[in-house]
Amino acid sequence: MPECKIITLIGANGAGKTSILKAISGMIEPAEGKITFQDKDITNMPAHKIVLEGIVMSPEGRRVFADFSVHENLMAGAYSRKDKAGVNRDFELVYELFPILKERYKQKSGLLSGGEQQMLAFGRALMSNPKLLMLDEPSLGLAPMICEDIFKVIKQINEEGRTVLLVEQNAKKALQLSHYAYVIETGAITLSGTGQELLNDKRVQEAYLGD
């Protein structure tokens, strides 16, 4: 996977997109083959050690710790880090990206709106200082204005030097954002190319873009 790029996986529900993210993050075992990251085989590595390698997943469904404050949720994302100065820097980054979280840093996360919880889940993933950030349906169920904010943040995070692997139901927006993309059907790659190439592909337009 190219470094410091946005890579998108698109496909129908059940195609295997989320399973790919879970396999990379160590949440499930791949049925076959191997997974390498920066020339290192991580196929059978425990999930907590994969995080230490710099791979972090923000799952679908805004899974925040509802009884924790916003600040405590973000601290949970940085639990494995020893670089206090870096953690403080990333707090500032998250609060810069999502000012509403800074306003509500003492508030219990379960009381946040759906959009705010999504921002918090995103921010918590960033607090681990990932080299590869995997996002599973970050805009799902959010209002259009919040979705635009999420996509702007994804672009900004990438421009700051992080690789993003994105699974996103808004295929058109994801492809517009992506440097490269893959179409997944029943666990297999059927098409690949730059985001623009797949946007212009008639098969992709008919199957996923509603054109």
TIRODO-105217 format. One line per 10 residues: number of its first residue (from 1); their letters; for each residue x, y, z of C-alpha. Coordinates in steps of 0.02 Angstrom, whole numbers, always signed. Each point is the difference from the previous one (the first is absolute). Layout:
! residues N
NUM> A> X/Y/Z | ...
This chain:
! residues 211
1> MPECKIITLI> +0/+0/+0 | +72/+170/-47 | +50/+106/+150 | -85/+165/+41 | -144/-32/-118 | -187/-21/+19 | -54/-173/-58 | -184/-44/-13 | -88/-169/-4 | -172/+2/-79
11> GANGAGKTSI> -124/-140/-26 | -173/-60/+46 | -50/-44/+177 | +76/-169/+45 | +137/+13/-131 | +136/-16/+132 | +58/+180/+24 | -15/+5/+189 | +71/-175/+12 | +157/+62/-87
21> LKAISGMIEP> +20/+139/+129 | -31/-121/+143 | +128/-123/-70 | +132/+136/-16 | -33/+59/+178 | +9/-176/+72 | -183/-11/+51 | -29/-153/-110 | +117/-128/-77 | +14/-2/-190
31> AEGKITFQDK> -56/-162/-80 | +155/-3/-110 | +146/+105/-59 | +103/+119/+107 | -3/+183/+52 | +157/+104/-5 | +27/+178/+61 | +160/+92/-40 | +78/-165/-54 | -47/-85/+164
41> DITNMPAHKI> -115/-152/+8 | -140/+43/+122 | -119/-140/-49 | -7/-87/+169 | +48/+148/+108 | -118/+40/+146 | -109/+152/-24 | +82/+102/+140 | +171/-26/-79 | -66/+52/-171
51> VLEGIVMSPE> -51/+165/+80 | +179/+20/+60 | +57/-24/-180 | -99/+156/-45 | -162/-74/-70 | -162/+64/+77 | -181/-28/-49 | -146/+114/+37 | -147/-121/-13 | -174/+27/-67
61> GRRVFADFSV> -130/+49/+128 | +86/+136/+105 | +57/-119/+136 | +46/+124/+134 | +9/-37/+187 | -167/+77/+47 | +38/+25/+185 | +171/+78/-34 | +19/+185/-32 | +59/+62/-169
71> HENLMAGAYS> +173/+28/+74 | +5/-175/+76 | -49/-79/-166 | +142/+91/-86 | +121/-53/+137 | -53/-180/-30 | +60/+17/-179 | +173/+48/+62 | +14/-136/+133 | +151/-85/-80
81> RKDKAGVNRD> +101/+159/-27 | +145/+58/+108 | +36/+164/-91 | -89/+128/+109 | +45/+146/-112 | -67/-93/-152 | -161/-44/+90 | -26/+183/+47 | +34/+50/-180 | -130/-124/-63
91> FELVYELFPI> -128/+63/+126 | +22/+171/-77 | -15/-75/-175 | -163/-90/+42 | -72/+155/+82 | +53/+104/-150 | -83/-122/-120 | -157/-17/+108 | -26/+160/+102 | -165/-65/+70
101> LKERYKQKSG> +96/-136/+92 | +107/+131/+86 | -158/+91/+55 | -70/-161/+72 | +156/-85/+65 | -76/-28/+173 | -167/-65/-65 | -44/-185/+5 | +19/-70/-175 | -167/-89/+4
111> LLSGGEQQML> -85/+170/+5 | +79/+60/-162 | -96/+4/-164 | +32/-134/-130 | +112/+115/-100 | +98/+51/+154 | +24/-182/+49 | +67/-36/-174 | +123/+144/+18 | +52/-69/+169
121> AFGRALMSNP> +28/-176/-68 | +104/+77/-140 | +98/+106/+124 | +31/-147/+116 | +77/-96/-145 | +112/+148/-40 | +61/+6/+180 | +95/-162/-28 | +105/+92/-130 | -32/-126/-140
131> KLLMLDEPSL> +104/-25/-155 | -152/-83/-81 | -172/+61/+50 | -143/-114/-53 | -174/+77/-1 | -156/-107/-15 | -151/+98/-63 | +45/+165/+85 | -147/+95/-76 | -134/-132/+28
141> GLAPMICEDI> -160/+75/+72 | +68/+176/+12 | -80/+161/-61 | +70/+63/-167 | +88/+149/+80 | +86/-112/+128 | +50/-120/-140 | +86/+143/-91 | +97/+41/+158 | +53/-182/+19
151> FKVIKQINEE> +64/-9/-178 | +96/+163/+20 | +84/-70/+156 | +46/-162/-91 | +85/+104/-135 | +90/+107/+128 | +61/-152/+97 | +70/-73/-160 | +85/+163/-48 | +87/-2/+169
161> GRTVLLVEQN> +86/-162/-47 | -112/-147/+46 | -62/-140/-111 | -189/-25/+6 | -91/-160/-47 | -183/+45/-20 | -159/-102/-12 | -142/+119/-40 | -180/-23/-59 | +5/+170/-87
171> AKKALQLSHY> +102/-72/-144 | -2/+157/-105 | +69/+111/+137 | +128/-131/+51 | +65/-20/-177 | +12/+188/-23 | +109/+4/+156 | +107/-153/-38 | +167/-18/-85 | -37/-184/-35
181> AYVIETGAIT> -147/-118/+19 | -52/-181/-12 | -169/-77/-38 | -33/-154/+108 | -126/-135/-48 | -22/-153/+113 | +172/+25/+73 | +92/+20/-164 | +68/+155/-87 | -90/+21/-166
191> LSGTGQELLN> +54/+176/-48 | +137/+120/+54 | +68/+167/-53 | +15/+180/+53 | -152/+77/+81 | -32/+101/-157 | +16/-153/-113 | -132/-94/+98 | -113/+153/+5 | +5/+0/-190
201> DKRVQEAYLG> -23/-189/-18 | -173/-44/-68 | -8/-161/+102 | +33/+95/+161 | -123/+136/-46 | -139/-126/-34 | +32/-108/+153 | +51/+124/+135 | -25/+181/-52 | -180/-2/-59
211> D> +46/+73/-171
